[in-house]
Amino acid sequence: MKKKSYLSTILLLIAIFIVVAVISEKFFFRFDLTEGGQYSLSKATKDILNNLESPVTVTAYFTADLPPDLAKVKRNFQDMLTEYNSLSHGNVVFKFENPNKDQATENEAISSGVRPVLFKAREKDEMKQQKVFMGAVISLNNQNEVIPFINPEGSIEYDLTTAIKKLSVSNKPLIGFVQGQGEPPINAYQQVMTELNVLYQVEPVTLNDTIKDINKFTTLVISAPTDTFSLEAFRVLDKYLDNGGNLFVAFNTVEGDLQTLQGKKVGNNLAPWLAQKGIRVQDGFVLDASCGSVNVMQQMGGFNMQTPIKFPYLPLVSHFADMGITKGLEQVMLGFPSPITFTGDTAFRFTPLAITSENTGIQELPVSIDVQHKWSQNDFKAGPQTVAALVEGNFGKDNARMVVVTSGDFAVNGTGQRPRQLQPDNVSLMVNSIDWMSDATGLIDLRTKTITSRPLDQLSDAKKATMKWGNFLVPLILVIIYGLFRLQWRRKQRLKRMEEGYVK
């Protein structure tokens, strides 16, 4: 009887195991306890996979014998592809190849765009360099997108999903970058273009009477103009907004010249035009105690060295509106921004998008810039200031949307041999704004999913002094209290021993 019961238990366990295996094959799931769900797929990814109409093939090129840290990346990528296959109803198929197994496979990986990387690995108590492949090729309808190298510290989901989305999107909306008033060329926005090219077709546009159909652009972008706009250009913009267009504007009313160390007014005339629409951009500098740094040459011990010095004219903004454009943003650095206020009609909706910290000041022109100025709390008494805002409303026939950022080049890499690398959130603020206004919000959540920074809270001088003296005095006071308690206790014990009839 016991033997039969034992056999029944084994058969039941086998049956349960088979059922669980079948269910897990059909429904992929995992428990994710990380902040922000770093190992859970976003809604954007799920929607993209659910709407796939044609099969996507992912060929992953990974070296077989990877060091433990890199082998974890391979496992995560394989788990992710399994989940993609499940959510796409089998439309995402994948295979893994080892480029190190033979020369033909290695040549295939390299010709596809997957590049080898040299890693140092310990083998038998000695360090050796190992050539490692960790990339993938995504194919759809004879078109390919390549992930040359899967960064262990990057977002695998974002790289994979954007590659699939880029291949599957047809009839991309048109985004126009306004040119002709000293704006940087389109090739000066390398990081922004990498993001925009997934969903949009981007073209330069000149605002004059030769433009035949300005309304073909889903969104227009005006970024970092240095020259004045003509009356004709403003008429084109007014017409575009009247018909319900979307406009992204990033510009400075003032700028700091670090060569002459003077603050000056920028030569564009956007501020008066925006003021007609109730958007007032002040001719002044926003200063923030939470700020970026500039390198200053200083002499130390007979040597000239570059030393980073805090520069309040470069606010590090970490307070954002709780809405689609700024969801997930952590920190954006703006150069020489100005305050924005709204004086328009209540029929329009004004939403501050980016706001400086409590420790903010404002400097009016004229300004002499002292890089080595000793800043104090008295310099930051203006309170939080809006430096980026969204305005929605009817400028004419239809509702239009406009995002204004008072820092022109916050998302510009520049041209030449050494373009600057931007903070990811700087890029995301611009691209998210265009996505949101263009009604293409699918990648916003995914773009800002990865945690990039955890800035420390800024402390006032009073709080710093309190903490300093607290750290010094509290341990001293505790020791004194303990000493007094100990002294009193020993005194009581001594008196007790002196009492008549005391027996230990």
VMD Tcl script that draws the C-alpha trace (Angstrom):
set ca {
  {0.00 0.00 0.00}
  {2.83 2.36 0.93}
  {4.62 1.48 -2.31}
  {1.53 2.33 -4.36}
  {1.11 5.64 -2.50}
  {4.78 6.49 -3.11}
  {4.38 5.74 -6.85}
  {1.24 7.90 -7.05}
  {3.10 10.81 -5.44}
  {5.94 10.54 -7.97}
  {3.51 10.41 -10.90}
  {1.62 13.43 -9.53}
  {4.86 15.43 -9.19}
  {5.86 14.51 -12.76}
  {2.44 15.60 -14.04}
  {2.69 18.93 -12.16}
  {6.19 19.49 -13.57}
  {4.96 18.85 -17.14}
  {1.98 21.21 -16.72}
  {4.22 23.97 -15.30}
  {6.71 23.49 -18.17}
  {3.93 23.76 -20.78}
  {2.46 26.88 -19.12}
  {5.87 28.55 -18.79}
  {6.50 27.87 -22.48}
  {3.28 29.68 -23.39}
  {3.34 32.40 -20.72}
  {6.75 33.84 -19.84}
  {6.90 35.56 -16.46}
  {9.44 36.65 -13.88}
  {9.50 38.34 -10.48}
  {11.15 41.76 -10.68}
  {11.86 43.56 -7.41}
  {14.23 46.19 -8.85}
  {13.52 49.94 -8.75}
  {11.62 50.97 -11.85}
  {11.19 47.34 -12.97}
  {14.55 47.17 -14.73}
  {13.98 43.50 -15.67}
  {10.32 43.89 -16.68}
  {9.36 44.84 -20.22}
  {7.70 48.23 -20.60}
  {4.22 48.79 -22.02}
  {5.85 50.35 -25.10}
  {7.73 47.13 -25.87}
  {4.65 44.99 -25.29}
  {2.55 47.14 -27.63}
  {5.21 47.07 -30.36}
  {5.57 43.29 -30.13}
  {1.81 42.72 -30.04}
  {1.35 44.77 -33.23}
  {4.06 43.03 -35.27}
  {2.63 41.83 -38.56}
  {5.72 40.14 -40.04}
  {8.34 37.82 -38.52}
  {11.47 39.43 -37.09}
  {14.67 37.39 -36.95}
  {17.31 38.16 -34.32}
  {20.73 36.63 -34.90}
  {22.78 37.01 -31.73}
  {26.55 36.72 -32.02}
  {28.04 35.78 -28.65}
  {31.38 34.22 -27.81}
  {30.85 30.83 -26.14}
  {33.25 30.97 -23.18}
  {32.56 34.40 -21.71}
  {33.85 35.66 -18.35}
  {31.16 35.38 -15.62}
  {30.16 39.07 -15.75}
  {29.64 38.94 -19.52}
  {28.00 35.51 -19.45}
  {25.27 37.13 -17.33}
  {24.58 39.59 -20.18}
  {24.16 36.68 -22.58}
  {21.70 34.94 -20.22}
  {19.69 38.15 -19.77}
  {19.59 38.70 -23.54}
  {18.44 35.12 -24.14}
  {15.72 35.43 -21.48}
  {14.59 38.70 -23.05}
  {14.38 37.16 -26.52}
  {12.32 34.29 -25.10}
  {9.90 36.84 -23.63}
  {9.83 38.78 -26.92}
  {8.95 35.56 -28.75}
  {6.08 34.88 -26.35}
  {4.63 38.42 -26.43}
  {4.88 38.67 -30.23}
  {2.96 35.39 -30.66}
  {6.01 33.81 -32.27}
  {6.81 36.72 -34.60}
  {10.22 37.26 -32.98}
  {12.48 34.28 -33.69}
  {16.09 34.11 -32.64}
  {19.25 32.07 -32.86}
  {22.68 32.29 -31.23}
  {25.94 31.98 -33.15}
  {29.49 31.66 -31.79}
  {31.76 33.75 -34.05}
  {34.85 32.25 -32.43}
  {34.09 28.72 -33.62}
  {35.43 29.29 -37.15}
  {36.66 32.03 -39.45}
  {33.56 31.95 -41.66}
  {31.19 32.73 -38.75}
  {33.52 35.47 -37.49}
  {33.64 37.08 -40.93}
  {29.83 36.86 -41.12}
  {29.47 38.68 -37.78}
  {31.96 41.41 -38.69}
  {30.48 41.97 -42.16}
  {27.03 42.30 -40.52}
  {28.32 45.11 -38.31}
  {28.91 43.24 -35.04}
  {32.33 44.26 -33.80}
  {34.70 42.27 -31.56}
  {35.89 43.85 -28.31}
  {39.02 42.98 -26.34}
  {38.41 42.10 -22.68}
  {40.90 41.22 -20.00}
  {40.13 37.83 -18.44}
  {41.94 35.89 -15.70}
  {42.99 32.40 -16.71}
  {45.13 30.15 -14.48}
  {46.29 33.04 -12.28}
  {47.30 35.27 -15.18}
  {45.58 38.04 -17.11}
  {44.91 37.45 -20.79}
  {43.18 39.47 -23.46}
  {40.15 37.75 -24.98}
  {38.41 38.73 -28.20}
  {34.71 38.84 -27.40}
  {31.62 39.16 -29.59}
  {28.41 40.44 -27.95}
  {26.10 41.84 -30.60}
  {23.02 41.11 -32.66}
  {21.51 41.62 -36.11}
  {17.75 42.23 -36.34}
  {16.16 41.44 -39.72}
  {12.71 42.20 -41.15}
  {11.66 42.04 -44.82}
  {15.26 42.05 -46.11}
  {16.18 45.07 -43.98}
  {18.68 44.92 -41.12}
  {19.42 46.85 -37.95}
  {22.59 46.10 -36.01}
  {23.45 46.26 -32.31}
  {27.26 46.22 -32.70}
  {27.93 45.65 -29.02}
  {25.50 44.98 -26.19}
  {26.74 47.19 -23.38}
  {26.53 45.41 -19.98}
  {25.69 48.78 -18.38}
  {23.19 49.87 -21.04}
  {19.52 49.15 -21.65}
  {19.25 45.94 -23.67}
  {15.48 46.34 -23.97}
  {15.76 49.83 -25.44}
  {18.37 48.82 -28.03}
  {16.36 45.78 -29.12}
  {12.91 47.39 -29.15}
  {14.00 50.51 -31.04}
  {15.71 48.34 -33.66}
  {12.48 46.35 -34.16}
  {10.37 49.53 -34.19}
  {12.65 51.22 -36.73}
  {12.31 48.24 -39.10}
  {8.55 47.88 -38.67}
  {7.50 51.55 -39.06}
  {6.29 52.64 -42.49}
  {5.15 56.13 -43.60}
  {7.18 57.97 -40.98}
  {5.85 61.39 -39.89}
  {7.88 64.40 -41.03}
  {9.77 66.58 -38.52}
  {11.16 69.92 -39.71}
  {14.29 71.53 -38.23}
  {14.12 75.26 -38.95}
  {17.24 76.73 -40.59}
  {18.26 80.21 -41.72}
  {18.64 82.15 -38.44}
  {22.01 80.77 -37.33}
  {20.62 77.45 -36.06}
  {23.04 74.48 -35.91}
  {22.78 72.11 -38.90}
  {20.94 68.81 -38.48}
  {24.23 66.88 -38.31}
  {25.04 68.77 -35.08}
  {22.35 66.72 -33.27}
  {23.93 63.25 -33.45}
  {22.34 61.85 -30.28}
  {18.94 63.42 -30.96}
  {18.92 62.14 -34.56}
  {19.73 58.61 -33.41}
  {16.47 58.70 -31.43}
  {14.31 60.59 -33.93}
  {15.25 58.43 -36.92}
  {13.50 55.47 -35.29}
  {10.04 56.99 -35.75}
  {10.41 60.03 -38.03}
  {11.79 61.42 -41.23}
  {13.73 64.60 -40.42}
  {14.23 67.45 -42.90}
  {15.61 71.02 -42.76}
  {13.04 73.75 -43.47}
  {13.38 77.46 -44.26}
  {10.60 79.81 -43.14}
  {9.94 81.98 -46.20}
  {7.34 82.43 -48.91}
  {8.85 79.59 -50.97}
  {7.59 76.98 -48.51}
  {4.59 75.40 -50.21}
  {3.10 73.21 -47.50}
  {4.31 73.94 -43.97}
  {1.49 71.79 -42.60}
  {3.11 68.60 -43.93}
  {5.40 68.72 -40.89}
  {3.98 67.02 -37.80}
  {6.28 69.11 -35.60}
  {8.65 72.02 -36.25}
  {11.85 72.47 -34.23}
  {13.57 75.83 -33.62}
  {16.82 75.30 -31.74}
  {19.61 77.73 -30.81}
  {18.96 80.57 -33.31}
  {21.45 83.44 -33.12}
  {20.03 85.80 -35.80}
  {16.70 87.62 -36.10}
  {13.60 86.11 -37.71}
  {11.98 88.03 -40.55}
  {8.34 89.12 -40.47}
  {7.68 86.56 -43.20}
  {9.15 83.79 -41.02}
  {6.85 84.76 -38.14}
  {3.86 84.82 -40.53}
  {4.69 81.24 -41.57}
  {4.95 80.16 -37.93}
  {1.67 81.91 -37.04}
  {-0.08 80.17 -39.92}
  {1.37 76.83 -38.84}
  {0.14 77.26 -35.25}
  {-3.25 78.55 -36.45}
  {-3.74 75.22 -38.23}
  {-2.94 73.20 -35.11}
  {0.79 72.60 -35.63}
  {3.30 71.57 -32.97}
  {6.34 73.72 -32.21}
  {9.44 72.96 -30.14}
  {11.50 76.06 -29.29}
  {14.89 76.00 -27.51}
  {16.63 79.36 -27.37}
  {18.54 81.78 -25.15}
  {17.59 85.40 -24.60}
  {20.94 85.92 -22.86}
  {24.27 84.11 -22.96}
  {27.58 84.18 -21.14}
  {30.82 84.66 -23.03}
  {33.56 82.81 -21.15}
  {36.23 84.50 -23.24}
  {35.24 88.08 -22.37}
  {33.55 87.03 -19.10}
  {30.52 89.15 -19.96}
  {26.83 88.35 -20.09}
  {25.03 89.68 -23.14}
  {21.70 89.60 -24.95}
  {21.35 87.11 -27.83}
  {20.54 88.58 -31.23}
  {17.37 86.60 -31.98}
  {13.92 88.18 -31.67}
  {11.92 85.16 -30.54}
  {11.12 86.55 -27.07}
  {8.84 89.40 -28.32}
  {7.02 86.98 -30.64}
  {6.46 84.51 -27.78}
  {5.32 87.36 -25.52}
  {2.48 88.05 -27.97}
  {1.28 84.53 -27.18}
  {1.52 85.04 -23.41}
  {4.89 83.32 -22.96}
  {7.25 85.78 -21.26}
  {10.96 84.90 -21.23}
  {12.90 87.27 -19.00}
  {16.21 88.88 -20.10}
  {18.15 87.50 -17.16}
  {20.26 84.58 -16.00}
  {18.88 81.82 -13.78}
  {21.50 80.76 -11.21}
  {21.18 77.51 -9.27}
  {23.28 76.18 -6.40}
  {22.70 72.73 -7.92}
  {24.83 73.18 -11.01}
  {27.43 71.85 -13.39}
  {31.13 72.70 -13.42}
  {33.61 74.42 -15.72}
  {37.31 73.63 -15.89}
  {39.58 76.48 -14.83}
  {43.36 76.52 -15.26}
  {45.03 76.95 -11.87}
  {48.64 76.83 -10.73}
  {49.26 74.21 -8.07}
  {52.75 73.37 -6.84}
  {54.40 74.92 -9.85}
  {52.15 73.06 -12.30}
  {49.21 74.33 -14.34}
  {46.22 72.08 -13.76}
  {42.59 72.18 -14.87}
  {40.31 72.27 -11.84}
  {36.51 71.81 -12.04}
  {34.67 74.70 -10.37}
  {30.93 74.85 -9.69}
  {29.25 77.24 -12.14}
  {25.67 78.25 -11.18}
  {25.00 79.52 -14.72}
  {24.71 75.81 -15.68}
  {21.75 74.62 -13.56}
  {21.30 70.89 -13.01}
  {17.51 70.63 -13.09}
  {15.98 67.65 -11.29}
  {12.40 68.85 -10.63}
  {10.03 67.93 -13.45}
  {6.30 67.89 -14.15}
  {4.51 64.60 -13.62}
  {3.46 64.12 -17.25}
  {4.46 62.24 -20.39}
  {7.24 64.51 -21.67}
  {9.26 64.52 -18.47}
  {8.28 61.15 -17.00}
  {11.40 59.30 -15.89}
  {13.78 62.23 -16.35}
  {16.27 62.59 -13.52}
  {18.68 65.41 -14.35}
  {19.02 67.89 -17.22}
  {21.82 70.45 -17.49}
  {20.90 73.78 -19.11}
  {23.33 76.48 -20.19}
  {22.51 80.12 -19.27}
  {18.71 79.64 -19.04}
  {16.18 82.39 -18.28}
  {12.91 82.32 -16.29}
  {9.59 81.65 -18.07}
  {6.25 83.04 -16.90}
  {2.82 82.89 -18.52}
  {0.71 86.03 -18.95}
  {-1.68 84.71 -21.59}
  {-5.37 83.95 -21.76}
  {-6.88 81.39 -19.38}
  {-8.12 79.54 -22.44}
  {-4.56 78.29 -22.81}
  {-3.07 75.61 -20.61}
  {0.41 76.39 -19.23}
  {2.44 73.52 -17.71}
  {5.89 74.11 -16.17}
  {8.01 71.16 -17.34}
  {11.39 71.84 -15.71}
  {11.86 73.83 -12.50}
  {15.07 74.80 -10.72}
  {15.77 74.06 -7.06}
  {14.82 76.13 -4.01}
  {18.32 77.61 -4.04}
  {17.90 79.71 -7.18}
  {18.86 83.28 -8.01}
  {18.32 85.64 -10.97}
  {20.87 88.04 -12.44}
  {19.73 90.89 -14.69}
  {21.89 92.36 -17.45}
  {24.50 93.81 -17.47}
  {26.49 90.95 -15.89}
  {30.21 90.43 -15.37}
  {30.96 86.72 -15.00}
  {33.45 85.74 -12.30}
  {34.16 82.02 -12.63}
  {35.90 81.91 -9.24}
  {33.26 83.92 -7.39}
  {32.62 82.66 -3.84}
  {28.89 81.94 -3.93}
  {26.79 82.16 -0.77}
  {23.18 81.52 0.20}
  {22.42 85.22 -0.40}
  {22.99 84.66 -4.13}
  {20.11 82.16 -4.33}
  {17.02 83.83 -2.88}
  {14.66 83.95 -5.89}
  {13.13 80.52 -5.26}
  {12.29 77.86 -7.90}
  {12.10 79.14 -11.49}
  {10.46 77.58 -14.56}
  {13.03 77.07 -17.35}
  {10.98 74.82 -19.67}
  {7.23 74.86 -20.24}
  {4.39 73.47 -22.35}
  {1.60 75.67 -23.74}
  {-1.55 74.12 -25.23}
  {-4.49 75.94 -26.76}
  {-6.21 77.34 -29.80}
  {-3.99 79.87 -31.58}
  {-6.38 79.99 -34.55}
  {-8.50 77.28 -36.15}
  {-7.25 74.23 -34.22}
  {-5.55 73.38 -30.94}
  {-1.77 73.60 -31.08}
  {1.06 72.63 -28.75}
  {4.29 74.45 -28.02}
  {7.24 73.45 -25.81}
  {9.68 76.23 -24.86}
  {13.11 75.61 -23.28}
  {15.21 78.67 -22.41}
  {18.54 77.07 -23.26}
  {19.29 76.88 -26.97}
  {22.05 74.31 -27.24}
  {21.14 71.94 -24.39}
  {20.66 69.09 -26.91}
  {23.31 70.08 -29.48}
  {26.42 67.90 -29.84}
  {28.12 70.20 -32.32}
  {30.13 69.42 -35.43}
  {33.80 68.83 -36.14}
  {36.27 66.28 -34.86}
  {35.25 66.40 -31.19}
  {31.50 66.86 -30.68}
  {30.47 66.98 -27.04}
  {28.72 64.04 -25.40}
  {25.39 65.00 -23.83}
  {23.71 63.69 -20.72}
  {21.04 61.14 -21.78}
  {18.26 63.15 -20.13}
  {19.17 66.26 -22.14}
  {18.52 64.25 -25.30}
  {15.38 62.68 -23.82}
  {13.84 66.06 -22.94}
  {14.01 67.19 -26.57}
  {13.03 63.86 -28.15}
  {10.25 63.21 -25.63}
  {8.79 66.66 -26.34}
  {8.70 65.92 -30.08}
  {7.23 62.46 -29.45}
  {4.53 63.78 -27.14}
  {3.46 66.61 -29.43}
  {3.53 64.28 -32.45}
  {1.27 61.79 -30.61}
  {3.99 59.12 -30.78}
  {4.52 58.45 -27.08}
  {5.38 54.76 -27.47}
  {9.09 55.04 -26.72}
  {9.05 57.74 -24.02}
  {8.71 55.36 -21.07}
  {11.34 53.06 -22.54}
  {13.80 55.86 -23.30}
  {13.87 57.10 -19.70}
  {13.65 53.72 -18.00}
  {17.32 53.28 -17.13}
  {18.43 55.01 -13.92}
  {21.31 57.35 -14.80}
  {21.94 59.47 -11.71}
  {21.09 59.91 -8.09}
  {22.13 63.49 -7.24}
  {22.55 64.39 -3.58}
  {20.17 66.93 -2.08}
  {21.64 70.42 -1.80}
  {22.03 71.61 1.80}
  {21.79 75.20 2.96}
  {24.67 76.80 4.89}
  {22.57 76.63 8.07}
  {21.94 72.89 7.66}
  {25.61 72.26 6.91}
  {26.60 74.12 10.11}
  {23.98 72.21 12.13}
  {25.22 68.85 10.85}
  {28.86 69.81 11.37}
  {28.38 70.83 15.01}
  {25.92 68.01 15.58}
  {28.47 65.43 14.46}
  {31.01 67.02 16.80}
  {28.84 67.65 19.87}
  {26.41 64.70 19.96}
  {29.08 61.99 20.56}
  {30.72 64.25 23.18}
  {27.41 64.82 24.99}
  {26.63 61.09 24.93}
  {30.02 60.29 26.49}
  {29.45 62.94 29.21}
  {25.95 61.57 29.95}
  {27.33 58.04 30.17}
  {30.13 59.25 32.47}
  {27.66 61.03 34.79}
  {25.39 57.98 34.85}
  {28.36 55.72 35.63}
  {29.57 58.10 38.36}
  {26.13 58.21 39.98}
  {25.76 54.44 39.81}
  {29.17 53.86 41.44}
  {28.32 56.45 44.14}
  {25.09 54.59 44.97}
  {26.96 51.30 45.12}
  {29.56 52.80 47.48}
  {26.87 54.23 49.80}
  {25.06 50.91 49.77}
  {28.21 49.07 50.86}
  {28.66 51.55 53.74}
  {25.20 50.81 55.15}
  {25.04 48.82 58.37}
  {24.29 45.13 57.85}
  {25.31 45.13 54.16}
  {26.12 41.64 52.95}
  {27.57 41.14 49.45}
}
mol new
graphics top color blue
foreach p $ca { graphics top sphere $p radius 0.5 }
foreach p [lrange $ca 0 end-1] q [lrange $ca 1 end] { graphics top cylinder $p $q radius 0.2 }
display resetview
